[in-house]
């Protein structure tokens, strides 16, 4: 799925024709042993990074009001990805102070190629 990674993002050229219009927010995450999804990276100038509120080490708490703790990684990826130019709302816990109120960020999904360059739909 372009723009979202649990292990590694795949490029648009590797996707079946029916999946080539799937877009993401340029975020990488990995589950920990407590079922939390820890943000491990963001694509430069991608929607997640451009939000300005999400940091590497933060915890992905909710995607569009759905709590993602203990959710299988493929299900989280399905929530984060969608059609280009649609919006997804993230609720993120501070990785150092998870007891603080969640940070909210709305990200517009975009097509992202394999090397992390934001691409425009033609």
C-alpha positions as CSV (number, residue, x, y, z in Angstrom):
1,X,0.0,0.0,0.0
2,X,1.5,3.3,-1.0
3,X,2.4,5.7,1.7
4,X,1.9,3.5,4.7
5,X,4.2,0.9,6.0
6,X,4.2,-1.7,8.7
7,X,7.2,-3.5,7.2
8,X,7.9,-1.7,3.9
9,X,5.8,0.4,1.5
10,X,5.4,-0.9,-2.0
11,X,5.6,1.3,-5.0
12,X,2.7,2.1,-7.4
13,X,4.4,0.1,-10.2
14,X,4.2,-3.1,-8.1
15,X,0.5,-2.8,-7.3
16,X,-2.2,-4.6,-9.2
17,X,-4.1,-2.3,-11.6
18,X,-7.0,-2.1,-9.2
19,X,-4.8,-0.9,-6.3
20,X,-2.9,1.9,-8.2
21,X,-5.2,4.6,-7.0
22,X,-4.7,3.7,-3.3
23,X,-3.1,6.6,-1.5
24,X,-1.5,7.0,2.0
25,X,-0.2,9.6,4.3
26,X,3.5,8.7,4.2
27,X,3.8,7.1,7.7
28,X,5.8,4.1,8.8
29,X,4.9,2.2,12.0
30,X,5.5,-1.1,13.8
31,X,3.6,-2.9,16.5
32,X,5.2,-3.4,19.9
33,X,4.8,-6.3,22.3
34,X,1.8,-4.5,24.0
35,X,-0.2,-4.2,20.8
36,X,0.6,-0.5,20.3
37,X,1.6,0.8,16.8
38,X,4.7,2.9,17.2
39,X,5.5,5.5,14.5
40,X,9.0,4.7,13.2
41,X,9.2,7.2,10.3
42,X,7.5,9.6,8.0
43,X,8.2,10.4,4.4
44,X,9.8,13.8,3.9
45,X,7.1,16.4,3.1
46,X,4.4,13.8,3.2
47,X,1.0,14.5,4.7
48,X,1.9,13.0,8.2
49,X,5.1,15.0,8.4
50,X,3.4,18.1,7.1
51,X,0.8,17.9,9.9
52,X,3.6,19.1,12.2
53,X,2.1,17.3,15.3
54,X,3.3,13.8,14.7
55,X,6.8,12.7,15.8
56,X,8.8,9.5,15.4
57,X,8.2,7.5,18.6
58,X,4.6,8.6,19.0
59,X,1.9,6.0,19.3
60,X,-0.9,5.6,16.8
61,X,-4.0,5.5,19.0
62,X,-7.0,6.0,16.6
63,X,-7.6,6.3,12.9
64,X,-10.9,8.0,12.1
65,X,-12.2,7.4,15.7
66,X,-11.3,3.6,15.5
67,X,-8.9,2.6,18.2
68,X,-6.1,0.6,16.7
69,X,-4.4,-1.0,19.7
70,X,-4.1,-4.8,19.2
71,X,-5.5,-4.4,15.7
72,X,-3.6,-6.5,13.0
73,X,-1.2,-4.3,11.0
74,X,-3.0,-5.0,7.7
75,X,-6.2,-3.7,9.2
76,X,-4.5,-0.5,10.4
77,X,-3.0,-0.1,6.9
78,X,-6.5,-0.4,5.4
79,X,-7.7,2.3,7.6
80,X,-4.9,4.7,6.8
81,X,-5.0,4.2,3.0
82,X,-7.8,5.1,0.6
83,X,-8.5,7.1,-2.5
84,X,-6.3,10.1,-3.3
85,X,-7.4,13.5,-1.9
86,X,-9.5,12.0,0.9
87,X,-8.9,12.9,4.5
88,X,-8.0,10.6,7.4
89,X,-8.0,11.8,11.1
90,X,-5.2,10.5,13.3
91,X,-5.2,10.5,17.1
92,X,-1.7,10.1,18.3
93,X,-0.3,9.6,21.8
94,X,3.0,11.3,22.7
95,X,5.7,8.5,22.8
96,X,7.4,10.1,25.9
97,X,4.2,11.1,27.7
98,X,1.4,8.7,26.6
99,X,-0.8,9.8,29.5
100,X,-1.3,13.3,28.0
101,X,-4.3,14.0,25.8
102,X,-4.0,12.6,22.3
103,X,-2.7,14.9,19.5
104,X,-5.2,15.1,16.6
105,X,-4.1,15.5,13.0
106,X,-6.0,15.5,9.7
107,X,-4.0,14.2,6.8
108,X,-5.0,14.3,3.1
109,X,-4.1,11.0,1.4
110,X,-1.7,11.3,-1.6
111,X,-0.1,8.9,-4.0
112,X,3.5,8.2,-2.8
113,X,6.0,6.2,-4.9
114,X,8.4,3.6,-3.6
115,X,11.3,6.1,-2.9
116,X,9.1,8.5,-1.0
117,X,8.5,11.1,-3.5
118,X,5.0,12.6,-3.5
119,X,3.5,12.0,-6.9
120,X,0.5,13.7,-8.5
121,X,-2.3,11.7,-10.0
122,X,-2.4,12.4,-13.8
